[in-house]
Amino acid sequence: MWSVFGYQRAGMTTGEVDSSHLVMLAHPARVIGQIEEAVRATAH
């Protein structure tokens, strides 16, 4: 959890997914959704 604290302290948006193993393999739709949300938030 220390890394999450550092990200939040730097003003970054973080999220958590309860997963027993590599989240990109276990929950690909959630990962894609987070990436798409980040792109929309930073698009000019």
C-alpha positions in Angstrom: 0.0 0.0 0.0 3.0 2.4 0.4 3.2 2.8 -3.4 -0.5 3.9 -3.5 0.2 6.5 -0.8 3.0 7.9 -2.9 0.9 8.0 -6.0 -1.9 9.8 -4.2 0.6 12.2 -2.5 1.8 13.1 -6.0 -1.8 13.9 -7.0 -2.3 10.8 -9.2 -5.6 9.0 -9.5 -5.4 5.4 -8.3 -7.8 2.5 -8.2 -7.9 -1.0 -6.8 -9.3 -4.2 -8.1 -9.6 -7.2 -5.8 -7.8 -9.9 -7.8 -6.0 -13.1 -6.8 -3.4 -12.7 -9.6 -2.3 -10.4 -12.4 -5.2 -8.0 -12.8 -4.7 -7.5 -16.5 -5.4 -11.2 -17.1 -8.1 -11.7 -14.5 -10.1 -8.5 -15.2 -9.2 -7.2 -18.7 -12.4 -5.2 -19.2 -11.8 -3.2 -16.0 -8.3 -2.5 -17.0 -9.4 -1.3 -20.4 -12.1 0.8 -18.8 -9.5 2.5 -16.6 -7.2 3.2 -19.6 -10.1 4.6 -21.6 -11.1 6.8 -18.7 -7.6 8.2 -18.4 -7.4 9.0 -22.1 -10.7 10.9 -21.9 -9.6 12.8 -18.9 -6.3 13.9 -20.5 -7.5 14.4 -24.1 -7.3 18.0 -25.3 
